[in-house]
């Protein structure tokens, strides 16, 4: 079977980003996430965890942790996950599983596929047409056995899962062919272990001129799970970029920041925000003029509102602003309208973004 094309896989990734992930409620018991699941990456002396768009910690696990997890594997599981073996066709225990739920990596527990995208391929192995999150599955070229195929691995622990082919059903046209022994299944409503749960993320909303630059800067803060460009603070629903640019809707170009409070605090986000833009410019940011470019903090709760006001008051009293007034507004968060796709990850797509004060 030939390897899938990069174009085909790109279509799959785009579709999978919009997939609603099957997540089991963690309940009220906030257990501590196992820190030894991470391979520590430091930047100015702190951890740099990696996250998927669906709020899972996908930081590569350490070799010591992999060795520890491998102690619980059966000989067959070890051969497949660690030695890139293949289970015999029609012999896997999950091949005919029809229950609703989620399939996780047998080794590290990262959720990989939902029962909603499982289909009968007739090949003898559990088959799915897209992962729960494209960042949970790593692909690499496999030239073993005289063939060129695309191997799939768990992104977090890089254990072998199977292969992906371009003979699957719509909407992706892909068939992720998995070894049952590489997976662990949890039925719908069944409590997931900590390593299979998303981080308990929180959300903040910041407007400070063109959202391209603000989004890019927030994405670089350790502990930020995701930053999305959009519109907030206006009077109309589903505004377009053209609508907002007219200044008639009342919206501000806003970035929704999803963050892991165990890694970065809201106060640290505020600190970054006031470094990313000039908070003394009223209804503008550099050459961008209009209320859509105003400086604003849209707060999700009373605690954020209190923290934002106190931070502004403290900042205003510093030498940096002794002769300049901070004009940033603090308002309750309303409806966040995600901006058009070409605005998302602008810096990553184009290698640049709006110039900011610290550039």
N, C-alpha and C positions, 0 to 999 in steps of 0.2 A: 504494500500500500504506500503511495507516495506521501511525502510530507505535505502539510497544509501550507498554503501561501501566506505571506505576511499580510497581504491585503485582506484575505478571508478572516484571519485571526483578528485583524484590526476591527472588522465589522462586529465580530463577536464581543470584543472588549467594549465597544461603544454601546452595544445592546445590553450587555451585562451590567453596566454602570447604572442603568435605570431599573434593574431588577429589585423587587422588594425582597429583602433578605428574611428568611425564616429565623426568628430569634425567640428563644425561650426566656420568659420573664425570670430575672435573677432573684426576685423576692426582696425581702427586707434585710436579709443577712448579707451584709457587705463584707465578705471575706477579702483578705488581702491577696492581691495578685502575686503569684510566685515570681520574685525578682530574678531568680536564677534561670528563668526562661529566656532571659535576654543576654545578648552579647553586648557588653557595655561599649557605647561609642561616646566619646567625650568631646565637647566643644566648650571652651572656657570652663573646664572642670565639671561638666554636668552630663547626665545621661542624654542620649539622643534616640529615644524610642521611635520606631517607625510604625505608622498606622495605615490601615486600608480606609477607603472611602466609607465603609460601613462600620467604622469605629472599632476595629479589632487591632490588637497589638500584634504586628507581624515582624517585630524585631527578630533577627536571626538568633536562634538559641545557641548556647555555647556547646562546644564539643563534649565537655564534661557532662552537660545536661543530657545530650543525646545518648551518651553511653549509659547514663543512669536510667533514662526512659527505656532503653533497649533491653534492660534486664527483665522487663515484664513481657517481652515478645516470645511467641512460640517459634520453633525453628523455621516454620513456613513463613511466618510474618517477617522474621529477620532476613530470610533469603530474598523476599520481595522488596521490603522497604529499604534495606541497607545494601543488598547485593544486586539490586535491579533485576530480580527474577520475575517470572510470569506464572501466574496461577493457571492450572489447566482449565480449558474452556468447559463451561456448564457445571463446574464444581464449586463455585463460590457460594457461600451462604447467603449473600445479599443479592444474588442475581434476580430472584423472583420475589423480592421483598416489595409489597404493595402498600405498606403503611406510610402514613404522613409523618414527616419529620425531617431531620437534617443528618447528613453524612459528614463526619469529621475525620481528620487525619488520625490514623490509628496510633501514631507515635506521639505527636505533640498536642493533638486535640483541636487544631484549627478547623473551623467549619469550612467545608469545601463545596458541597453540592446539596441542593434542596430536593426533596421528593417531587416537588412540582415540576422539575425539568428532567426527570428520569423517564426513559422510554425503552421499549423493547426493540432491540436492534437485531436480534437473531444471531448475534456473533458469539454468545456464550459468556459475555462479561457484562457487569452492570454498566449502563450507558446513560450519559447525560448530555444535554445540548448547550449548557453554559454553567459556569461556576456561580456561587452565591456572590462573589466579588472577584473581578478579574485579577486583583492584586493578591489573591490567596493562592493562585496557581502559577508556578514558574514553568516556563517551557525552554527546551533546549534540543538541539539537533542530535539525533541518535543514529549512528551509522553501523551499529552492531548487526550481526547475522546477515550481512550482505545487503542490507536495505537502508534506505534513508527515511527515517520517521521523525516525528516530533514527540519527544518524551515530555511527560508532565510530572512535576514534583510539587511537594508542599512548599510554599514560599517560606514558611517559618523555619522548618527543620530540614528542608531539601531531601526528604525521603522520597523514594520512587513510588509513583502512584499507578502509572500506566502510560498510555499514548493518546494523542488527539488526532483525528482524521477529518477530512472535509467531505464526508458522505453522510452527514447527519440531517435531521429534519429542520424546517423553518422554526424560528426566525433566523438562526445563526448558520445553519447548514453544517454544523460541526458535531462530531461524535467524540465525546470524552470517554474513552474506554478504560475502565478502572478495574483493578484487582480487588476483590472483596476483602482479602486479607490486609489491604492497605487502608481500609476504612473501618470506622466504628459508627453505628447507627443509634440515634436517639429519637424516640418517638415523640410526636407532638404532645406538649404538656409535660414531658419528662424533664426533670431538673438537670441542667447541664453543669458539668464541673467548671471551675473558674477559668481554666485554660481554653474553654470553648465558648466563653461569654464575651460580648463586646465590653469595652471599657465604659465606665459610667460617666460619659461625657456630658459637658454643659455647653451652653451657647451664649455668645455675646455678639452684638451688632455695632459696627463702627463705620462712620461716614467721615471722610476727610479728603475730598477732592475726587479725582479720577480713581475709580475702584481698581484699575489695573495694578497700580503701584502699591496701594494699601493691601490688596490681596496677596501680592508677591511677598511683601515684607512679613505679613502674618504667617505665611506658609513656612517661613524660615525660623520661626520661634520653636524651640524644642517643647514638645508637649501639645502643640497644635495638631489636631487630627485632620482638619480640613478647613479651607477658606473658600467661600463662594461669593462671586460678585452678583449683586442684585439691586433692588430698589426698595426703599422703605420711607415712611413718613408722609406719603401722599394720600390723595382722596379717591383715586380711581383704582379699580382692580385690573390685574393683568396688563400693566402699562408696557409699552414697547420702548426701546431705546430712543426712538424718534419722539415719542410722547414726552418722555422725561426731559430730553434735551430742549424741548420747547419751553420748559419752565412752568407750564400751565398745570401740571398734575400735582405739584407740591412735593414730589419724591426727591430724595437725595440718593446719589450713588452710594450704596452701602455694601459692606462686606460682612457676611455671616461667618463668624469664627466658631468652629466646634473644637473644644479643647478638653484635655484630660486634666481635671483639677488635681490629680495625684502627681502631675508633672509640672504644671504651670498654673499659677494663681491668676485670678481676675485682675488683681493689682498689678501683676507683671504685664498683663495684656494692656492695661491702661498706660503703664510706663512706656511700652513700646509704641502705642498709638500716638502719644504726644511727641515722640521722637520722629515718627514717620511723616508728620505733616506740620504745617504752621497753623497753630490753633488761634492765632490772632488775626487771621484774614477773614473778613466777614463775607459770606456768600461767594467765596472764590478760593482758588488754590493755584497760585501762580498765574499762568495765562488762561486757565479755565475759570470763567466767570458765570455766575448764576446761582440761584438757590439750590440747584441740584448738586452743587459742589460745596455746600456748606459743611461745617464741622459739627458733628453731632454724635452722641452716644445714645443708642436706643437700648434701654435696659429691660431685661427679661423678668426682673423681680425687684422687690424693695431693697434687698441686700446689694444688688448691683447699683441701683440708683444712689444709695447712701455712699457706697464706695467711690462712685464716679464724682459725686459732688464734693466729697471730702478730698479726693485727690486733686481736683481742680483748685479748690481753695488753698491746699498746701502748695501746689505748683505756682499759683499766682503770687504767693508770698516770697518766692525765691528770687535771686538776683537776675535769673534768666528772663523773668517777666516783670521786673519791678517798674518798668516804664511802658509796658504793653499789656493790654487787656485781653485775656483769654475769652473768646466769643463762642466756644463750643457749647452747644445746647445738650441738655440731658432730658430725654423724653422717654416715656414708656414705649416699648417695642410694640409695633402693630403688625400688620401682615407683611411678610417678607416675600417679595416677588423675584424669583431667580431671573437673572439677565440672560439674554440670548447666548447660545452655546459659544459663539465666536468671541465672547468676552471672557469666558472661563479660562483660567490658566494662561492668560495672555503672554506673560513673560516666558513661560515654558515653551509656548508654541512659537514665539517670535524672537526670543532672545533679548527682549528688552521691555521696558514698561515706562510709565510716566516718570519723569524726573522728580525726585523727592528732596526735601531740605538737606538730608544728610548725604546725598549723592555727590 
